[in-house]
Amino acid sequence: MNHPLQFNESYWEERYTKGQTGWDAGEITTPLKAYVDQLKDKSIRILIPGAGNAHEAAYLHEMGFTNVTVIDLAKQPLDNLKKRVPGFPDEHLIQGNFFDLNQKFDLIIEQTFFCALHPSERKAWAEKMEQLTSEGGKIAGVLFNKHFEGGPPFGGSKEEYRTYFEPLFDIKCMETCYNSIKPREGSELFIILQNKRNN
């Protein structure tokens, strides 16, 4: 699947070049840190799609997780991660389109990727996520629970999101974050979705 023309590789590369990265918190955000900190198995296959500067990947690497893959359309944020974390394995840094991936992961971390996609791609996002998660695999992360003018980011609501998720996943959690970073307080949902295959 090709991204809408206005949100292609060149668009995102330019955003990074110009420093127009207001979504970048500069470190792993508290909801995801809290989730990662309770994970026990550090060998699980983890994907971070639309990873950007991938502060989550850097944190996972620091915490000893050994099988973390990041993918982004733009090259610059992947280079940024490699500069910050020289030991991050090159083979787990993928510049490319999420929709072209054909691997299986036990956990997919969602952080600002869903909201960067045009809403017309959300059904395809859910279907691709289902394909990429292993049997019983999970998606965990945050979604905006508010609407924005224009975009990206593109917002939405719990009711809308359920229409994409419920056919494919068991919704284990979809609640307002209690520990969002200050600029996002009251505007984020924490989600845990589990692949329905062999739960």
Legacy VTK file of the C-alpha trace (Angstrom):
# vtk DataFile Version 3.0
C-alpha trace
ASCII
DATASET POLYDATA
POINTS 199 float
0.000 0.000 0.000
1.286 3.465 -0.841
0.861 6.317 1.559
-1.189 9.270 0.343
1.167 11.454 -1.643
1.270 14.226 0.934
2.481 11.809 3.640
5.153 9.921 1.710
8.852 9.443 2.443
9.780 12.935 1.184
7.154 14.555 3.402
8.466 12.897 6.573
12.117 13.398 5.647
11.429 17.120 5.271
9.681 17.261 8.657
12.812 15.860 10.322
15.158 18.078 8.315
13.227 21.182 9.348
12.828 20.036 12.957
9.044 19.980 12.613
8.689 17.107 15.051
6.351 18.399 17.718
5.213 14.851 18.487
8.721 13.904 19.654
8.808 13.908 23.465
12.598 13.437 23.537
12.366 10.193 25.536
10.059 7.247 26.038
6.751 8.559 27.390
5.532 7.480 30.820
2.622 5.233 29.707
4.909 3.136 27.531
7.754 3.131 30.057
5.377 1.769 32.699
4.225 -0.945 30.302
7.753 -1.936 29.236
8.967 -2.006 32.824
6.607 -4.852 33.686
7.661 -7.078 30.748
9.685 -10.078 31.905
10.776 -11.889 28.721
13.490 -9.812 27.081
13.760 -12.104 24.062
10.261 -11.419 22.669
10.037 -10.115 19.104
9.062 -6.428 19.299
8.196 -4.066 16.452
7.945 -0.283 16.631
6.354 0.933 13.375
6.609 4.545 12.252
9.265 4.692 14.921
10.625 8.171 14.246
13.536 8.865 16.588
12.553 5.648 18.384
13.090 6.640 22.000
11.117 3.501 22.871
13.613 1.320 20.986
16.524 3.034 22.724
14.942 2.379 26.116
14.182 -1.258 25.288
17.770 -1.749 24.117
19.073 -0.146 27.316
16.844 -2.467 29.375
18.305 -5.551 27.699
15.628 -6.459 25.148
17.418 -8.280 22.357
14.914 -8.549 19.515
13.574 -5.049 18.796
12.860 -3.954 15.212
12.042 -0.422 14.114
10.678 0.720 10.765
10.136 4.195 9.381
9.583 5.690 5.938
12.242 8.326 6.606
15.967 7.597 6.890
16.985 10.495 9.107
15.296 9.373 12.339
16.809 5.890 11.951
20.248 7.493 11.563
19.479 9.556 14.671
18.761 6.390 16.654
21.976 4.742 15.478
23.995 7.808 16.541
22.421 7.772 19.999
22.599 3.988 20.397
25.582 2.729 18.346
25.038 -0.810 19.587
21.548 -1.074 18.116
21.695 -3.851 15.487
21.674 -2.569 11.915
19.545 -5.485 10.725
16.749 -4.324 13.034
16.668 -0.828 11.510
14.358 -0.833 8.500
13.721 2.118 6.245
10.536 1.211 4.455
6.779 1.010 4.396
5.088 -0.706 7.337
2.507 -2.150 4.958
5.259 -4.068 3.119
6.526 -5.919 6.214
6.099 -9.699 6.270
7.377 -10.808 9.661
5.738 -11.917 12.915
6.064 -10.128 16.236
4.991 -10.951 19.773
4.491 -7.290 20.659
3.963 -4.193 18.538
4.379 -0.849 20.271
2.145 1.967 19.048
3.444 5.481 19.655
2.345 8.282 17.268
2.244 5.995 14.203
-1.510 5.438 13.994
-2.220 9.171 14.296
0.305 9.956 11.543
-1.569 7.823 9.023
-4.433 9.319 7.078
-7.740 8.066 8.582
-8.498 6.337 5.276
-5.656 3.902 6.132
-6.908 2.902 9.574
-8.764 -0.234 8.512
-5.693 -1.355 6.552
-3.541 -0.581 9.631
-5.653 -2.905 11.769
-5.578 -5.672 9.157
-1.803 -5.390 8.748
-1.301 -5.371 12.520
-3.302 -8.583 12.725
-1.058 -10.166 10.090
2.127 -9.029 11.836
1.233 -10.211 15.338
1.987 -13.790 16.270
-0.735 -16.060 17.666
-1.840 -14.348 20.850
0.528 -11.452 20.086
-0.242 -7.988 21.413
-0.310 -4.362 20.379
0.289 -1.925 23.223
0.515 1.830 23.181
-1.294 5.121 23.066
-3.836 6.721 20.749
-5.223 10.240 20.817
-8.710 10.531 22.286
-9.410 13.900 20.723
-9.901 15.425 17.283
-7.490 17.736 15.475
-8.067 20.190 12.667
-6.134 19.104 9.612
-3.282 16.778 10.337
-1.155 14.889 10.871
-1.623 14.136 13.670
-5.129 12.824 13.086
-7.211 12.168 16.156
-10.300 10.164 16.835
-12.412 8.550 19.533
-12.706 5.277 21.409
-15.937 4.495 19.557
-14.295 4.917 16.156
-11.243 2.875 17.099
-13.364 -0.039 18.281
-14.813 -0.424 14.785
-11.315 -1.211 13.472
-10.090 -3.331 16.365
-12.997 -5.488 17.494
-13.215 -7.707 14.376
-9.543 -8.694 14.695
-8.431 -8.322 18.299
-9.559 -8.875 21.848
-9.486 -5.423 23.430
-7.745 -6.029 26.744
-7.472 -2.337 27.588
-8.686 0.912 26.072
-8.728 3.445 28.862
-7.726 7.064 29.410
-4.049 7.207 30.372
-3.532 8.079 34.034
0.157 8.864 33.494
0.380 10.855 30.249
3.112 13.422 29.844
1.809 16.876 30.724
1.128 18.205 27.175
-1.052 15.153 26.482
-2.913 14.865 29.784
-6.525 13.809 29.309
-6.115 13.285 25.561
-4.636 9.782 25.342
-6.009 6.270 25.474
-3.799 3.366 26.484
-4.563 0.295 24.416
-3.678 -3.365 24.709
-5.037 -5.443 21.823
-4.465 -9.190 21.597
-4.566 -11.177 18.381
-7.613 -13.439 18.517
-5.798 -16.375 16.959
-5.242 -19.102 19.566
-5.825 -16.923 22.645
LINES 1 200
199 0 1 2 3 4 5 6 7 8 9 10 11 12 13 14 15 16 17 18 19 20 21 22 23 24 25 26 27 28 29 30 31 32 33 34 35 36 37 38 39 40 41 42 43 44 45 46 47 48 49 50 51 52 53 54 55 56 57 58 59 60 61 62 63 64 65 66 67 68 69 70 71 72 73 74 75 76 77 78 79 80 81 82 83 84 85 86 87 88 89 90 91 92 93 94 95 96 97 98 99 100 101 102 103 104 105 106 107 108 109 110 111 112 113 114 115 116 117 118 119 120 121 122 123 124 125 126 127 128 129 130 131 132 133 134 135 136 137 138 139 140 141 142 143 144 145 146 147 148 149 150 151 152 153 154 155 156 157 158 159 160 161 162 163 164 165 166 167 168 169 170 171 172 173 174 175 176 177 178 179 180 181 182 183 184 185 186 187 188 189 190 191 192 193 194 195 196 197 198
